[in-house]
């Protein structure tokens, strides 16, 4: 995971939950990546130190721990990143073909199908652990409706024949004798 992403994730955790410390941040990352990555101190503390040097977070010693909190400048940076997120996702180059080659997958379509399966599993896990609905969090039922609606729209698009596509003639009708 790139240090910039770890730093932004740390700021998001600070904004959402208040103070964090290195070990707790590493645990949150391990939890969010379903154990795929648990960064060590060499990955976490340089990022936290950079955040403090850039005045995006401040730190203080509490007992035996150094705890970090987001500053107003950190909130501003996080808000800018979030504001750009919507426009960025539509303009970002798709590097799936490159990742397919890195992973040793023959074609990008197969790679995308693997990513889709992984994404659907992640959505299923997220829905299963969705918090009870309140004014800040949508209910599990509304999240399910949103996911199903999005999937239905994409399925409708995929089911449409391509322009100029002619279905292959069938050699026999279903149930007819040869």
Backbone bond lengths (Angstrom), bond angles and torsions (degrees), N, CA, C in turn:
res aa  C-N    CA-C-N  psi(-1)  N-CA   C-N-CA  omega(-1)  CA-C   N-CA-C  phi
1 X - - - 1.446 - - 1.531 107.99 -
2 X 1.316 117.84 127.85 1.460 120.40 -178.17 1.531 111.61 -62.03
3 X 1.340 117.12 145.27 1.469 120.03 -179.93 1.527 113.16 -55.59
4 X 1.336 117.29 -36.01 1.468 119.75 179.87 1.523 110.45 -60.82
5 X 1.327 117.38 -41.85 1.463 120.48 178.82 1.523 110.70 -66.35
6 X 1.328 117.63 -40.36 1.466 120.72 177.59 1.528 109.21 -61.64
7 X 1.321 117.57 -42.20 1.455 121.13 179.19 1.520 112.31 -64.04
8 X 1.326 116.53 -44.56 1.466 119.71 178.31 1.523 110.84 -65.48
9 X 1.332 115.84 -38.78 1.470 118.97 177.60 1.531 110.05 -64.42
10 X 1.337 117.03 -40.47 1.467 120.71 177.85 1.528 110.15 -60.82
11 X 1.334 117.29 -44.72 1.466 120.49 178.05 1.526 111.21 -61.33
12 X 1.332 116.72 -42.47 1.468 120.33 179.01 1.532 110.50 -62.30
13 X 1.334 117.06 -41.00 1.470 120.37 177.48 1.526 110.83 -63.73
14 X 1.333 116.38 -42.83 1.467 120.40 179.09 1.526 110.69 -62.51
15 X 1.330 115.75 -41.69 1.463 119.65 -179.27 1.529 110.88 -65.42
16 X 1.315 116.05 -42.07 1.457 121.30 -175.04 1.527 112.72 -78.87
17 X 1.338 116.47 -41.06 1.462 119.56 -169.97 1.522 114.59 -116.08
18 X 1.315 117.84 -1.86 1.463 119.98 -177.75 1.515 110.41 91.37
19 X 1.313 116.40 -140.41 1.458 121.37 -175.85 1.531 112.07 -68.94
20 X 1.334 114.05 144.79 1.466 120.87 173.64 1.518 107.96 -130.16
21 X 1.296 115.31 160.29 1.461 120.85 171.51 1.513 106.98 -130.92
22 X 1.316 116.92 163.23 1.461 121.94 -170.28 1.514 114.65 -53.10
23 X 1.333 116.76 -48.05 1.464 120.02 -176.90 1.525 111.24 -64.76
24 X 1.341 116.96 -39.79 1.471 119.49 179.18 1.523 110.87 -66.85
25 X 1.330 117.38 -36.86 1.461 120.78 178.33 1.527 110.46 -64.89
26 X 1.327 116.74 -43.61 1.467 120.40 177.21 1.523 110.52 -60.24
27 X 1.322 117.16 -39.84 1.463 121.11 177.86 1.514 112.47 -64.86
28 X 1.330 116.77 -39.77 1.472 120.13 178.24 1.521 110.98 -65.20
29 X 1.327 116.10 -40.81 1.467 119.36 178.79 1.525 109.89 -64.16
30 X 1.331 117.17 -43.22 1.470 120.54 178.17 1.522 110.62 -61.00
31 X 1.325 116.43 -40.25 1.466 120.75 179.08 1.520 111.18 -65.41
32 X 1.344 116.79 -45.69 1.462 121.08 -177.97 1.527 112.46 -68.52
33 X 1.334 117.14 -28.56 1.467 120.00 178.90 1.530 110.69 -95.44
34 X 1.325 115.95 14.55 1.468 122.46 179.87 1.522 111.22 51.63
35 X 1.333 115.80 41.58 1.453 121.68 176.27 1.516 114.98 79.88
36 X 1.330 117.17 0.64 1.467 119.69 -178.42 1.527 111.30 -66.81
37 X 1.334 116.97 -29.55 1.457 119.70 178.70 1.510 109.76 -147.42
38 X 1.301 116.62 125.23 1.465 122.66 171.10 1.523 106.08 -121.34
39 X 1.333 115.95 100.76 1.460 118.90 -176.38 1.527 111.68 -66.05
40 X 1.297 114.58 144.23 1.455 120.86 177.21 1.512 111.04 -87.58
41 X 1.331 116.08 178.46 1.464 120.51 -179.58 1.529 113.15 -57.28
42 X 1.335 117.62 -32.76 1.460 121.37 -179.81 1.508 113.42 -67.94
43 X 1.330 117.22 -18.64 1.464 121.10 177.49 1.530 111.20 -96.74
44 X 1.332 116.97 -29.44 1.460 120.45 -173.87 1.529 112.92 -88.55
45 X 1.328 117.23 -52.47 1.468 119.51 -171.25 1.526 114.15 -66.47
46 X 1.325 120.81 -36.90 1.474 118.32 174.85 1.538 111.95 -60.55
47 X 1.323 116.60 -36.79 1.467 120.23 178.80 1.526 110.09 -66.76
48 X 1.333 116.56 -46.04 1.464 119.92 179.36 1.528 111.10 -63.03
49 X 1.326 116.95 -39.04 1.466 120.50 177.15 1.529 111.53 -64.19
50 X 1.332 116.55 -39.60 1.467 120.52 177.28 1.523 110.81 -63.07
51 X 1.339 116.56 -40.63 1.468 119.75 178.31 1.524 111.04 -60.99
52 X 1.328 116.43 -39.84 1.470 118.88 179.64 1.536 110.95 -71.39
53 X 1.328 117.77 -39.73 1.470 120.34 178.29 1.522 111.37 -61.59
54 X 1.339 116.18 -36.44 1.472 120.80 -180.00 1.526 112.18 -84.99
55 X 1.320 116.53 3.38 1.458 123.47 178.33 1.529 112.75 63.11
56 X 1.334 116.28 28.62 1.457 121.52 175.12 1.524 110.34 -90.40
57 X 1.323 115.64 -18.57 1.466 122.72 176.67 1.518 107.51 -146.22
58 X 1.306 115.48 158.47 1.459 118.74 171.89 1.514 107.63 -125.74
59 X 1.320 115.70 158.37 1.454 119.66 -178.17 1.515 110.21 -128.58
60 X 1.298 113.75 157.08 1.455 120.95 174.57 1.517 107.50 -150.94
61 X 1.309 115.61 156.64 1.456 121.18 179.73 1.522 108.08 -90.09
62 X 1.306 114.60 129.68 1.464 121.33 177.57 1.522 106.90 -128.90
63 X 1.321 117.20 103.44 1.462 120.18 -174.80 1.513 109.34 66.76
64 X 1.329 116.23 -123.37 1.464 121.27 179.19 1.524 112.52 -96.01
65 X 1.326 117.12 2.60 1.462 121.36 -176.13 1.508 111.83 -111.65
66 X 1.319 114.09 152.32 1.464 120.81 168.91 1.521 104.82 -103.08
67 X 1.331 116.13 121.73 1.458 120.95 -179.94 1.526 109.20 -107.63
68 X 1.313 115.26 149.99 1.464 122.42 -174.94 1.517 109.35 -122.76
69 X 1.326 115.26 140.13 1.465 122.27 177.89 1.519 108.81 -132.25
70 X 1.309 114.93 151.25 1.465 120.63 -179.28 1.526 110.11 -76.88
71 X 1.310 116.21 144.72 1.464 122.63 176.94 1.532 108.78 -100.77
72 X 1.329 117.34 169.32 1.470 119.14 175.18 1.538 111.92 -57.23
73 X 1.349 117.76 -37.30 1.471 120.33 177.54 1.537 110.14 -64.44
74 X 1.326 117.24 -37.52 1.463 121.06 177.31 1.517 111.40 -64.21
75 X 1.321 116.41 -40.09 1.475 120.44 177.19 1.530 110.68 -63.92
76 X 1.333 116.63 -38.27 1.461 121.07 179.05 1.527 110.56 -64.54
77 X 1.342 116.83 -44.94 1.467 120.72 178.65 1.523 110.19 -61.57
78 X 1.326 117.09 -45.11 1.469 121.20 -179.97 1.527 110.45 -62.30
79 X 1.320 117.41 -41.07 1.467 120.95 178.43 1.525 111.11 -63.56
80 X 1.342 117.31 -39.89 1.467 120.60 177.89 1.521 111.32 -64.20
81 X 1.322 116.14 -44.00 1.465 120.35 179.46 1.521 110.10 -61.22
82 X 1.315 116.27 -43.62 1.473 120.07 179.97 1.521 111.45 -66.39
83 X 1.317 117.27 -37.44 1.469 120.50 179.24 1.518 111.34 -65.36
84 X 1.333 116.36 -36.49 1.464 120.19 179.58 1.516 112.86 -78.94
85 X 1.321 117.45 -16.59 1.470 120.81 -173.50 1.522 111.98 -57.46
86 X 1.325 117.75 -42.95 1.458 119.82 -176.99 1.513 111.59 -66.65
87 X 1.315 116.98 -45.73 1.455 118.90 -179.35 1.527 110.68 -71.84
88 X 1.324 117.41 -33.07 1.466 121.06 -178.99 1.516 111.27 -65.07
89 X 1.338 118.55 -41.96 1.456 120.16 -175.78 1.520 111.98 -62.89
90 X 1.324 117.14 -30.20 1.461 118.32 179.81 1.533 111.87 -81.60
91 X 1.339 117.47 -24.47 1.457 120.38 -177.65 1.524 113.72 -99.34
92 X 1.308 116.87 -12.40 1.469 120.19 -173.79 1.524 110.23 -64.32
93 X 1.313 116.66 138.59 1.471 118.53 177.13 1.520 109.88 -69.20
94 X 1.307 116.30 143.76 1.459 121.03 178.17 1.520 107.97 -88.51
95 X 1.295 116.34 113.48 1.464 121.39 -178.78 1.531 111.06 -104.29
96 X 1.323 116.75 22.59 1.464 121.04 -178.48 1.522 112.41 -58.99
97 X 1.320 116.95 -38.91 1.469 119.58 -179.35 1.524 110.61 -62.69
98 X 1.329 116.53 -37.04 1.469 119.49 178.16 1.529 110.68 -66.94
99 X 1.340 116.03 -44.91 1.470 119.22 178.93 1.528 110.83 -64.01
100 X 1.319 117.08 -36.33 1.468 120.07 178.58 1.523 109.95 -58.87
101 X 1.325 116.86 -42.82 1.466 119.95 178.46 1.523 111.71 -67.64
102 X 1.332 116.60 -40.71 1.466 119.45 178.65 1.522 110.02 -60.65
103 X 1.319 116.78 -41.58 1.471 121.24 -178.75 1.525 112.51 -77.83
104 X 1.335 116.86 -8.61 1.458 119.79 179.18 1.516 113.45 82.67
105 X 1.337 117.29 19.37 1.457 121.85 178.30 1.524 107.29 -89.00
106 X 1.317 116.16 134.96 1.466 121.16 -173.49 1.524 114.72 -60.95
107 X 1.321 116.97 -42.28 1.464 117.86 -177.49 1.524 110.14 -135.65
108 X 1.315 115.64 157.67 1.459 121.51 -177.28 1.524 111.61 -64.64
109 X 1.326 118.31 -32.45 1.466 120.63 -179.29 1.522 111.55 -62.18
110 X 1.327 116.61 -43.34 1.465 120.24 177.73 1.525 109.98 -63.81
111 X 1.320 116.56 -41.47 1.458 120.92 177.97 1.526 110.41 -61.08
112 X 1.339 116.62 -44.46 1.461 120.14 179.63 1.520 111.75 -64.20
113 X 1.315 117.46 -36.44 1.463 120.89 176.89 1.531 110.12 -64.37
114 X 1.325 117.35 -40.88 1.464 120.62 176.80 1.528 110.44 -62.65
115 X 1.334 116.46 -42.56 1.471 120.32 177.91 1.518 111.21 -64.70
116 X 1.329 117.15 -37.79 1.461 120.74 178.82 1.525 110.34 -62.60
117 X 1.326 115.68 -45.89 1.471 118.89 178.44 1.521 111.02 -59.53
118 X 1.318 115.87 -43.66 1.471 120.30 179.55 1.523 110.45 -63.93
119 X 1.326 116.76 -40.95 1.458 120.81 178.66 1.521 111.63 -65.26
120 X 1.325 117.12 -41.07 1.465 119.99 178.18 1.520 111.18 -63.97
121 X 1.327 117.11 -39.21 1.470 119.96 175.82 1.528 110.45 -62.28
122 X 1.335 117.04 -41.20 1.461 121.14 179.33 1.524 111.10 -65.20
123 X 1.333 116.89 -40.06 1.460 120.76 177.44 1.518 109.93 -63.21
124 X 1.321 116.89 -43.29 1.463 121.22 178.73 1.529 110.91 -59.93
125 X 1.321 116.64 -44.31 1.472 120.57 177.78 1.523 111.22 -63.68
126 X 1.334 116.01 -42.30 1.468 119.50 179.90 1.523 111.34 -63.86
127 X 1.320 116.55 -40.71 1.462 119.60 178.78 1.524 111.40 -66.52
128 X 1.318 116.12 -37.58 1.468 119.69 -179.66 1.523 111.62 -66.41
129 X 1.339 116.55 -29.04 1.463 119.36 -177.42 1.523 112.66 -106.85
130 X 1.331 117.59 15.05 1.463 120.83 -179.52 1.527 109.86 -63.03
131 X 1.334 116.89 137.84 1.467 119.52 179.94 1.521 110.64 -70.76
132 X 1.320 116.51 159.93 1.464 118.48 175.06 1.522 109.47 -58.57
133 X 1.299 117.44 146.76 1.455 120.52 -175.85 1.515 112.74 -67.13
134 X 1.318 116.29 138.62 1.453 123.19 169.43 1.520 106.92 -144.40
135 X 1.311 117.88 -171.67 1.465 118.23 -175.09 1.522 113.45 -68.88
136 X 1.353 118.16 -17.18 1.465 121.18 -179.32 1.523 112.65 -99.19
137 X 1.317 117.90 -21.15 1.465 120.87 -176.93 1.530 109.31 -124.91
138 X 1.316 116.64 132.89 1.464 117.99 175.96 1.526 110.10 -67.29
139 X 1.296 115.92 155.06 1.459 119.39 179.10 1.516 110.08 -73.46
140 X 1.314 115.25 162.60 1.459 119.99 177.34 1.527 109.80 -59.73
141 X 1.325 116.75 -39.48 1.469 120.37 -179.45 1.529 110.94 -62.89
142 X 1.337 118.16 -42.33 1.470 119.35 -179.46 1.529 110.75 -69.95
143 X 1.335 117.42 -34.15 1.463 119.61 175.32 1.530 110.33 -64.52
144 X 1.314 116.51 -43.16 1.471 120.12 177.68 1.524 110.97 -59.38
145 X 1.335 116.74 -45.73 1.470 119.94 179.60 1.521 110.82 -60.43
146 X 1.326 117.45 -41.39 1.461 120.88 -179.70 1.528 111.00 -64.62
147 X 1.330 117.10 -42.86 1.472 121.26 179.51 1.521 110.03 -64.82
148 X 1.331 116.99 -46.70 1.468 120.52 -179.12 1.523 110.54 -63.53
149 X 1.325 117.42 -40.14 1.461 120.94 178.97 1.529 110.98 -62.54
150 X 1.326 116.38 -45.09 1.469 120.95 179.22 1.530 110.68 -63.10
151 X 1.321 117.06 -44.93 1.464 120.57 179.10 1.522 111.25 -64.17
152 X 1.329 117.57 -41.10 1.468 121.10 -179.70 1.525 110.40 -62.10
153 X 1.331 116.82 -41.72 1.468 119.87 179.58 1.522 110.63 -62.40
154 X 1.310 116.67 -42.78 1.469 119.66 179.76 1.526 111.60 -69.64
155 X 1.315 116.95 -37.71 1.467 119.41 177.91 1.529 110.38 -64.47
156 X 1.326 117.29 -42.12 1.469 119.84 177.36 1.521 110.61 -58.00
157 X 1.317 116.47 -42.80 1.458 120.53 179.16 1.535 110.76 -64.56
158 X 1.315 117.43 -43.39 1.466 120.73 -179.46 1.526 112.29 -66.72
159 X 1.314 117.15 -30.51 1.470 120.48 -178.23 1.517 113.03 -77.48
160 X 1.338 116.83 -18.46 1.458 119.71 178.69 1.515 109.84 -67.58
161 X 1.312 116.75 132.27 1.474 117.46 177.31 1.525 110.55 -67.02
162 X 1.304 113.88 148.48 1.460 119.17 177.24 1.521 109.15 -69.20
163 X 1.335 118.12 151.08 1.471 119.92 177.26 1.529 109.86 -59.01
164 X 1.316 116.38 134.32 1.452 120.76 179.42 1.523 112.94 84.11
165 X 1.325 117.61 -3.07 1.453 121.12 -178.88 1.520 109.30 -78.52
166 X 1.321 115.65 130.47 1.462 121.28 178.09 1.519 107.21 -119.21
167 X 1.323 116.66 124.06 1.464 117.70 -179.13 1.525 110.82 -60.90
168 X 1.317 115.51 142.61 1.465 120.14 178.73 1.519 109.10 -67.11
169 X 1.337 117.47 138.68 1.469 119.41 -179.76 1.526 109.35 -67.59
170 X 1.313 114.45 141.25 1.462 118.61 177.85 1.509 108.69 -87.99
171 X 1.321 116.20 143.87 1.457 120.03 -177.97 1.516 111.31 -76.02
172 X 1.326 116.27 -23.53 1.460 118.03 177.83 1.521 109.63 -155.39
173 X 1.299 114.73 156.40 1.451 119.32 177.66 1.509 109.25 -75.17
174 X 1.301 116.12 154.16 1.449 120.94 177.97 1.526 109.04 -61.11
175 X 1.296 116.43 126.15 1.458 121.93 177.85 1.511 114.76 85.57
176 X 1.345 118.14 -6.65 1.467 121.03 179.82 1.512 109.17 -80.11
177 X 1.292 115.67 152.94 1.464 120.65 178.21 1.519 110.22 -81.99
178 X 1.320 117.33 146.94 1.461 119.08 178.67 1.497 113.18 -67.50
